[in-house]
Amino acid sequence: MDALTTIGPRKGGGNVLAMDDPDLFKFPVAYLSEPGGWTMNQVEADNLSNYLRKGGFLIIDDMGGRRDLERTRQGLQILLPGLRLERLDENHPIFDSFFHLEQENIEMPHPYRGGVASYWGVFEDNDPEGRLMVIVNHDNDIGDYMEWSDRGFVPIALSNEAYKLGVNYVVYALTH
């Protein structure tokens, strides 16, 4: 992203923040991993909800199975009451915001559990033509595909697609 855009990404690692940390508002994109055990208190829920309503973008990754999806749906209802989690298809603009990704490119399996990935989103005002506030990678773990890309642990073709998804997510978040 540094070579191809003027975004100027931070290269020295990430920032791990609590959901109630006011510094969350300094970052346009937040990443939540393994939401199967996701719990939050009211202060955390209020802060993350305000972050999303003021333009923040949340990526939820590394989850699989119906239980994780239902737990994520419940957490999102606490954050954004009344907003629905909608399944995204390959025609959503997030899959074409920088790299053009076809259906077969985004159907990568979870690296450990298998299954076919699906993508879910929460839209502002429940309007699928409006701003996507949250993307959920179900039966997928694009973070691990990127993390282990230099170890031979995951196929390079899938790792490459995970990087493309990650770039698309950030570019989409910064332009919408």
C-alpha positions, -999 to 999 in steps of 0.1 A, spaced: 0 0 0 29 23 7 43 18 -28 10 21 -47 -9 47 -27 -5 79 -7 -21 63 24 13 60 42 6 29 63 23 24 96 49 -3 91 62 -8 127 35 -32 139 0 -27 151 -18 -11 179 -38 -33 203 -66 -12 218 -94 -20 241 -129 -13 227 -133 15 252 -100 32 244 -105 68 232 -75 63 209 -97 40 187 -109 72 170 -74 79 157 -76 49 134 -100 46 105 -100 8 105 -102 -16 134 -96 -54 134 -113 -78 157 -101 -114 157 -118 -146 171 -151 -131 180 -165 -165 192 -158 -154 228 -166 -118 223 -180 -100 253 -181 -63 261 -193 -40 288 -216 -10 282 -187 15 280 -169 -7 254 -201 -11 234 -209 26 235 -173 36 224 -172 11 196 -207 20 185 -198 57 184 -166 48 165 -186 30 138 -213 56 136 -187 84 131 -172 67 101 -149 39 116 -147 6 98 -145 -28 116 -131 -60 102 -142 -91 121 -120 -121 112 -110 -156 123 -143 -173 130 -161 -203 118 -193 -223 123 -228 -213 131 -221 -206 168 -194 -180 160 -217 -163 135 -246 -162 159 -223 -149 187 -210 -122 163 -246 -113 153 -255 -109 190 -225 -87 196 -233 -65 167 -269 -61 179 -255 -47 211 -233 -23 192 -257 -13 165 -292 -21 176 -316 -25 147 -289 -30 121 -289 -63 103 -260 -85 94 -264 -91 56 -245 -116 34 -223 -100 8 -218 -114 -27 -188 -110 -50 -205 -80 -66 -202 -58 -35 -177 -29 -42 -154 -40 -14 -143 -68 -35 -133 -44 -63 -120 -14 -44 -84 -20 -55 -80 -55 -67 -108 -71 -87 -117 -103 -69 -139 -130 -85 -161 -154 -65 -135 -182 -67 -109 -158 -53 -129 -150 -22 -142 -185 -14 -110 -195 4 -115 -221 32 -106 -214 68 -70 -225 71 -77 -250 99 -114 -258 99 -121 -259 61 -155 -249 48 -162 -222 22 -158 -186 33 -187 -162 33 -187 -125 39 -213 -106 59 -217 -69 64 -235 -43 85 -247 -13 65 -255 22 78 -293 25 80 -296 -12 67 -291 2 32 -270 -22 11 -263 7 -13 -250 28 17 -218 27 38 -206 -7 49 -196 -2 85 -185 -38 94 -173 -67 74 -174 -102 89 -152 -130 74 -171 -162 83 -154 -196 79 -122 -177 71 -91 -163 87 -74 -138 63 -52 -127 92 -36 -161 95 -32 -164 57 -12 -132 58 6 -140 91 19 -174 79 25 -164 43 63 -166 46 63 -200 64 49 -224 38 21 -232 63 -6 -220 39 -8 -222 1 8 -191 -15 -22 -186 -38 -46 -184 -9 -21 -162 10 -20 -138 -20 -58 -136 -21 -59 -128 16 -35 -99 11 -57 -87 -17 -88 -88 5 -70 -70 32 -59 -42 8 -94 -40 -6 -108 -36 29 -85 -8 39 -89 11 5 -127 7 7 -128 19 43 -107 50 35 -128 59 4 -163 53 17 
